[in-house]
Amino acid sequence: MKRSEAFPSRFLSKDDVEVPRQGTVDRLKRETLKSDEGDEIKTVLYFREETLKPMILNNVNWMTCEDAYGSDSDMWLGKKIELYHDQNVMFGAKRVGGVRVRIPSATPTAPEMPEAWTIERAKVELEKNGLTVDTLKAALKANGRVNAEGAPVYAAAVDTALVRQIISDALAAPEAAL
């Protein structure tokens, strides 16, 4: 178990980006955060992707975004950034590693992680495409995704791809979905 698993944080950490991740800037907000020195006001960057935690933005990462997208952070909204673990980040004289930001190249260095859908989101997406939750239940059972009692079990990280495939198949052959 990693320290980040034993003591989870609501903010992005180096353990969250061992594989580089792309995020879309949603908003920046000044927030009062607790620290060992008392309350501190920090800038927090939020992402559109539900799977990415907010990130406390430091000066180095701010400058990277500023160099690419301009000095007014309002101009960053909707822009893509890539988050990665840089082992060379220093805290004082100690190398501790941390999250760094870079601007994604036209050819991604790592595949973007698809967003995982909660069961509620999966149901909405199915309904938007004229499908029912029974379709998902049948697919889960067909793929062995059941509990000890034989009831279908949905796990967002694993089964989002299944839901997307069901929707894709239904769009490709709409008469088969009826």
Secondary structure, 3 states (H helix, E strand, C coil): CCHHHHCCCCCCCHHHHCCCEEEEEEEEEEEEEEECCEEEEEEEEEECCCCCCCEECCHHHHHHHHHHHCCCHHHHCCCEEEEEEECCCEECCEECCEEEEECCCCCCCCCCCCCCCCHHHHHHHHHHCCCCHHHHHHHHHHCCCECCCCCECCCHHHHHHHHHHHHHHHHHCHHHHC
